[in-house]
Amino acid sequence: MGKIEGIAIKNYGSLKEIVLGKTFSHQREKPLGNMVTIIGPSGNGKSTIADAFGFIADCLEMGVESACDAGNRGGYEQLLSQNSKEPISFEIYYREANNTRPITYELTIALDKFSRPFVKEERLRYRVENRGWPKSFLHLQNGVGFAFEGSQGGQDDDTGAIEGNKVAVTLADSRKLGIATLGAMKQYSRIEKFLNFLKSWYLCYFTPDAARRLQTAAPQPYLDRIGSNLNNVAQYMYRENRSDFLKILLNIQEKLPGIEKIQPLKMPNGQMVLQFWERGFNDPFFSQKMSDGTLKLFAYYLLLHEKNPRQLVFIEEPENGLYHHYLADLAEEMRKNVGTGYSKQLFVTTHSPFFVNSLPPDDVWVLKKEQSGFSVAQRASDYQFVKDLTEEGVPVGDLWYSKYFG
């Protein structure tokens, strides 16, 4: 359980210093909701924000040096904002549930004396309500520092006062995240919870061609990043709870144009395919013959109906390959699916006013570049005229399309 109430990114490409929502250093801002939609012209940093989330996930999985080179990022020097003398840093403001204290995770990445990317500083801390400065329960600098065991305690950032069981920590490799090592140990339960939250992130790079690949029958609970195991996920859901899966398929097929029935089929050779019955035809079509749009919609709706959902999902430009009239329904389904609790949070970048029309201005962030060439972000509801007009019933996407803002 958990969600991000805010994130700050510094010196990451065109994101010289950008803040979305409420963070430790921006306490007066409104927290992010369960659905966060980022709009703006091409080249203004939307993909860079998506990649920043992917970069953090890659740092956890493979270490910071490999993450800097992964996905054609080009290394640390190419990631660092031009002319920046400060390192790359992230601040994630996270809350596990409504009745828990918010936790801040800070990560700073720089170059060591051998010009290799390493973790310069890493910290987890929580704010003690009405008691001044927060308490750190993990603080590492150059791989050396401390961590606190158990579910309570920490070191006061102002006075240095200690509460709980403090343990000295020295990492063997400062190019690996401390939370990846310590979070694997049960005695560091708070670090473990945050680690599990980061592990649950899903960055969607779905490609229809990948979903068309013939796959050996092997039930899998989650879609991979490109959707190449779409049939296997359908197989898993079909096997684990057939009645629930059929209800899900019924819900999905009502939203897919011209589709009357969807069913997974295990072939004699052990491969798994999906059958789609289209209106007007007696025989089904296999997923390999379905249109890009149908496969994308099916994948998105399947993603929204995961039994044990990933806690943070990031989708870039879901409108690509989709008929514009389907986008409003998709946006509404996404908003309904994430709800208001702490089980799931969805980030989306889009160019589509049709998608944005289904969203309130609080859920929409406008990204644009200043004269400096760096991006800035502003909530659509922070434009007073946008707030006023949407209260009168004018959709946000129409205002954006008509260049009232953004």
Order of alpha helices (4+ residues) and beta strands (2+ residues): beta-beta-beta-alpha-alpha-alpha-beta-beta-beta-beta-beta-beta-beta-beta-alpha-alpha-beta-alpha-beta-alpha-alpha-beta-beta-beta-alpha-beta-alpha-beta-alpha-beta-beta-alpha-alpha
